[in-house]
Structures are given as C-alpha cells and as structure tokens.
Amino acid sequence: MASIQLKNIIKNYDETKVVKGIDLEINDGEFVVLVGPSGCGKSTTLRMIAGLEQATSGEIVIGDRVVNDIEPQDRNIAMVFQNYALYPHKSVRENIVFALRRQKVAEDEIQRRLVEVSEMLQLDELLDRKPADLSGGQRQRVAMGRAIIREADVFLFDEPLSNLDAKLRGHMRTEIGKIHNKFGRTSVYVTHDQVEAMTLADKVVVLHNGYIAQAGTPMEIYLNPVNIFVAQFIGSPSMNIVDATLHNDHLDIDGYKLPRNKLTSVAYQEEIGAEGIAVKVGIRPDFFNDKNYFAESDNTFNFSQVTIDLIEPMGFDKEVLFNLGNDTVKARLDLRSEMERGDKMDLLVDLSRVLIFDKDTEQRL
C-alpha cells in the first residue's frame, strides 16, 4: 500500500487550463472520491496519478517516489475504467490473469489469486466466457477482478459504474465498498454522482473549474459546505438557497425573523455586523420538520403557515414545495405528514443548520 501526494498539480492542453493547481494528500489505505461536474478536472487528475496523462507542472508522489517520469506499468497501480477495457478475444479467466502472466508470476500463485478473486466477485461460472457473452455488471466485475488480482499499491476507479442501470449501480457500489474493507488498498475513485461519493468515501474531494472547492469527510462536506457550489452539489435533493437580510439581532427571510444569537453557523463579526446586509441562506430539505411531530425548543425556528404549492410523493418520503419570497423551497418529510396542495403548515428548522453565504462571493460567512 502507499500514500499519494499531489503537489501544485497543473494540467494545460495548449491554452486550455484544465487542472489549475491541486494540492492533495491521500493517506495510506484511504478511499478518496473525486467528485464534481463534467469538465471540473477530476478524470484528468486521476489519469495523471495513473501516468496516462503528463502533468504540465507539479509533483505526483506515490509512497516515497516521485512518479512524474515513471511509466504507468511501473507505478504499481491498478485501474478500473468506465468502459471496462477488456480484451474481447480473451476469456474472463485470461482477462483477469493477463497482467500477472506478463509479470511472469508463478503459475501456482496465479491460480491461487484467481480462485480467491473469482469467488469474491462470483465469477466462478463465467471464467470461460468471452466479454461479449457477459452483461454490463458482469463485465464490470471482471474489470474489478483484473485490478484486484494484481495486489497493487493503489486502486484507481474512473467512473466505473456510470454505464450501469440504477439497481446494478447500487449493487456494485456495495461490492466496491466490501472490496475496499477487505483489502484496505489506497483507492481514488472518480464520479459525478454525489451519492457514490457520500456512500463510499473516507474523504470527499469536490472539484470545481480545475480547483479543489472543498475536501473532507462526507458528513463534514454535507453539514459544513464552504460555499454555495459545494452546498448545492452535495446532497440530494440539493440545498435550498434563498435571499435574506442579515441584521445585528436577526436574520430576515421573507418576513420571518430568525434570532441571530441562535445561528451558531455564523459568528458575529465586525465586517458583517452592520444593519441590512444582503446574504444568501442555505437550508437542506432534510432539516425541515413537520411541527405536528417534532417539539419546538430554544434552538428551533417555526416557519409558520407556509403555503404548500406542490407535493412530490417519493415512497417513504414526500417532498413538498413552498415559497419564501421569490425563492421556491423544498422540504423532505416522512409518511406521517399529510397535506394537500394549497394547505398551510408549520415547519420547524434547527437554527444550527441554517447556513449563511456572502451574496457576491458565495462563500460561507
């Protein structure tokens, strides 16, 4: 196993700047997920770690080696690609053991590893088939088996589940988690799916426009996003962002006055202490509670008599939409809450979960 360090990594394609100075430390055995929208630089960063792309500048360190000038096959990494990258003319067995044969590993050791990997991934009955005879999920398991059998220091996953349907994606996500728990290899996983990021990662790294917007545990990023982009990208449904006015003693959201001394997420600071500062406020849909089923306290605020504009049943949950000023707000409530469109209801929010952002910079205050 090995740690990974990225030191001021920059990647340009001619005049186009894709990765704009990334500094990141990945601990030995850690599962790190790079997440962000298309074009943010996450796959390019992964490919530079793998050696499939050359960094324009900066250092990539795996273990105690600077690997910028080391060929991919000599970095002791294993990569699982989005498109599986299997040899179509070779059987499942031949695909899985191909790298070991090239490394001239002893045949008895190859067979030992093959048995272990095929049992773990339930590939025993597929070993003699060709990739064309497999489903998408089976091909992905073969690709993972090929990576696992190498016993590499680092596993790299480039959106490995994006070609699978929702049910199979959930199953394979669970399998990847089990594999990491079993082997404990340093793993870097790229996805645009924030559900995968939240469920798999020890550390989530949110990329935006070639920079790291925030890095931390899934819950750190979910509860304490540093800016509006992270707040809305992480979490499903995404965080509500509404206009508000910050005063010395309260926060005004469409006439609702939230006591400022209870807003523990924003400290009193001289630069934001003046009357009437326009701000953006973030509240996650999950943090609204139906007053009929939750007790009020000194740390809750009641958005009383909001008018329900739309109800979206989601099975156990339902998502209800209402307006605060010119902004549409979503609350996620459980089955106990019953309402019709046009009804008025009281919704409680824990004041410590109300986040305040600078209107211009969109950074947390």
Secondary structure, 3 states (H helix, E strand, C coil): CCCEEEEEEEEEECCEEEEEEEEEEECCCCEEEEECCCCCCHHHHHHHHHCCCCCCEEEEEECCEECCCCCHHHCCEEEECCCCCCCCCCCHHHHHHHHHHHCCCCHHHHHHHHHHHHHHCCCHHHCCCCHHHCCHHHHHHHHHHHHHCCCCCEEEEECCCCCCCHHHHHHHHHHHHHHHHHHCCEEEEEECCHHHHHHHCCEEEEEECCEEEEEECHHHHHHCCCEHHHHHHCCCCCCEEEEEEECCCEEEECCEEEEHHHCCCCCCCHHHCCCCEEEEEEECHHHEEECCCCCCCCCEEEEEEEECCEEEECCCEEEEEEEECCEEEEEEEECCCCCCCCCEEEEEEEHHHCEEEECCCCEEC
